[in-house]
Amino acid sequence: MNAQTMNSSICPECEGVLHLPADLMEGEIVPCGDCGAELEVLSLTPAGAGPCS
């Protein structure tokens, strides 16, 4: 994890580790680096992401 990465979560599609940037906001869309799924940030504390609807 680099200095710009603050949180991590698990991808609900492939169970890979998501490394989330420190300046992330709820509702933002992030791609899974392992499977490419587009995920919506559902919460910041704890960090959580789910499939885009």
N, C-alpha and C positions, 0 to 999 in steps of 0.2 A: 504494500500500500504506500503510495507516495504522499507528500505533504498536502496536496490538494484534495485527497480523498479522506472524508470524515467518517462516513458510515458504510456499512455493507448490509446486504439483505440476500435472500435466496430467491432465485427466479422460480415462479410458480409453474412455468412450462417445462423447464429442463432440470431444475434444482441446482443450477450453476450459481456461483457467487456473483452478486452484483456489487460492483464498487461504485458508490454514489458520491458525487462531488459535494464539497462542503457547502456550496451556495445553492443547493437544490431547494425547490419550493414544492409544496403540496400541489397536486394537479399536473405537474410537469410530466412530460413523456420522456422515458429513457429506454434505450435499446439494451437488450441483453447481449453482452459480448460473446457469449457461448453459442446461443441458438438464434439470435437476431430478433426475438420477439419484442414488440413495442409494448412497454409497460407503463402504467400510470402510477405516479407516486401517491400512495394513499395516506401515509403518515410519515412524520419525520422522527418522532420519538415514541416507540422504537421505529427505526426505518422499515418501511414496508412498501411493496409494489405489487400491483395486480394487473391482469390483462386489460388493455384498453377496451372500452365498450363502444 
